Amino acid sequence: MRTRLPVAAAVAVFATAALAQTAAPPAAPRTALPEFPAGPGGVPRPVRPPAPPPYDCEPANPNATPEARTLLKTLCGLSGKGILSGQHNFPNQRSLDTEKIFAVTGRYPAIWGSDFGFTDGEDKDSILHRDLMIQEAEKQAAAGSIIYLCWHMLRPTEDEPGKPGASWSGSVQARLSDDQWLELIASDSPLHQRWEKYMDTAAAYLKQLQDAHIAVLWRPMHENNGSFFWWGGRPGPYGTAMLYREVYNRMVNVHHLNNLIWVWNQNGPAPGGEFYNYFPGRNYCDVVSYDNYRTLDDRYYYEIQTIADGKPIALGEVGTIPSPEVLKAQPKWTFYMTWAGMTGVPPEPPPPDVILAHRKQLANELQELEQRLQIAGTPSLETVEDAQRTARELGPLGRSPDPEAARQALRDAYSNPYLLKRGDPIPK
């Protein structure tokens, strides 16, 4: 933890320094600086600083473990040659979605992902079995999977664990006031110390993976340009980027976690240039990543590359596996992570009475949306999209997509040689 002078003491120090300067004798004349080389017409021309050396795939943390260095080298070498497949699993479900992929395709994704969670009980996001989640990570790593972790953490104003449902909108997606934010980033404040205890909790589990010689793709404070998480949506020098650097410093310099590959993450769609307002700096990340549940437009692909400036880029979260057409047009993505519940494997059909109740709910929602569209002179794009999505889900006859067609689409995706599965050789 950094130490800071109390405000009164700091003012006294600055005042004393100012008095000393006014009472001091005139300073000796400075030594003349060397002149700039003359340009056209004899006008001095400033010398440009030397260009920084090209990126050589060195991790941001100079003390990174051999396992972390090997993982980063793998990502650097993949750019333009292949993409690692990934599947997220809810923390209290361990490997449920990964196993669904295997059941349909006969292959495991290259990356196993999970979360530190935030709820209690046996909810899918429960924190009560974090030890089992870490054990699953060790099991997956032993089988050849790359480990990928993130954290939907509660606000530091609340204690763990949260409640299913209520703590999502009431904490993870709630805001801190501006005054609370200023208290959070002040290193000697009570709120900052509460936040440090949260970091220390996660660090203890990450240390278990380090002791097991397992590297981790670590994506803290994900989607941090969005204002829908309490840590995000605060641009500027004292905003989200500053807190991200605090996470890095706590994990690396206090807990000496050297097995982490730092994955900085943004969310789209977003206005052009927005991502730059949240970038913590090249010294704090190893991978620049982007989450998107809509179309993967080229604009974001090039913007992420510009920010990365040679570092690997990745798709931190997607709803579906990128199509071969997208991967051909955007070949430098090094991995993607399909979110839990979005594997493409259709669930078992619910009982008829449940289907009927759901259809009735959708019909009511569609009627309400149509009324809102009629009342609004100029309806919002969001309302139009909601109505279109509900109408598609309801369908003309209420039939769900063919489950076997969905399974075959997943098999086809996993047969693409550009998409790398667990055990596939890394392209040279």
C-alpha positions, 0 to 999 in steps of 0.5 A: 500500500502506498503511504500518503501524507495527511493533507495538513502535513502536506500543506505544511511541507509545501508552504515550508518549501515555498518560504525556503525558495523565497529566502534563498539567494539567487541561483547560479547561472545554468550551464548552457544546453547544447543547441539543436542542429540547425534546420533550413534557414539556420532555424534550430530544429528539435531532435526527435526522441528515439522510437521505442523498440518493437514489441518482442513478446515480453510480458508486462511483468518482468518477473513472469513465470516460465509458464506465463512467458510460454503462454504469451509466446504462443499467443504472439506466434498465433496471430494470423495463423489460427485462433484458440477456441474457448468456452466459459463455465459458470463458477459453480458449474465447473465444466458443464458447458465445456463438456457439452462442447465435447459431447457434440463435437468429440473435441474440447475447446483449447481454453477453459474459462470461469469466474470468481463469482459473487453470490451465495448458496448453490447459485451458478455464480456462487462463491461458496465453492471457489476451492472447487473452481480452482480444483477444476482449473488445475484438472483442466490444465493437467488435461492440456487446457489453457486457463482463463479467469475473470471476476464479476465482483461486488462493489467494495461497499458490500460484503460477500456473498451477494444474493442471486438476482438482487446483487447483480443489479444491486451491486455488480451493475450498480454505480459508486457515487463520485465521492465513493469513487474518489475515496476508493482510489485514495490508498489510505481510505477505508473504502480502498482498504475494503477493496484491497481485501477483495483483491487479497481473496482472489490473490490467494486462489491465484497463488494456488495456481501459481504454486501448481505452475499454471499460467492464467489468462487474467481478465480483471475489470472486464468491459471497463469502457461500459458504465454497466459495471461499477468499475467501468465507464470512468474515463480520465486519469483518475478513473477506470484505468487508474483502478486497473493499474491498482489491481495490477500493482496489488497482484504483482507487487504485493502478492507477487503473482507472476503467473498472470497474463494480463488481458485488458478488455473493452466492450462494443458497440462503442463510439469510435475512439472510446477505448483509448480513454480507458487504456492503462498503458502498455506496461500493464497489459499483455493482451488487448481484447474486445467483447461483442455480442453483435456483428464483429465489425472491421472498425473494432478489429483495427482499433483494437490492433492500433491500441495493442501496437503489436501485442496479441489481440483477442475476443474476450467474450462472444455469443457465438463462434466467429464465422469462417468469413469473419476469421478470414477478414480478421485473422489476427484474433488469437483466441475467443471465449464463448460465454456460458450457456451460449455453446450452440448446444440446444438444451433439453426441451421443457415440458409443454406447460412451461412452453405454453406459459413462455409463449404467453409471456412473449405474446404479452411482451410483444403486444406491449412493445408494439403499443410503445412503438405506436405511441412513440413518435420516433421510437428508439432503436433499442425498442425496435430491436426488442420488438424484433427480437421478441417477434423472432423468438415467438415465431409464426408457429412458435417452433424452436430451431431444429436441435440437430441443425444447431448441433451440426453447426457446432460440429462444422465450426469445430472441424475448421482447421483454423480453429484450434482445439485442445491438443491441436498442434500450434501452427509454426 
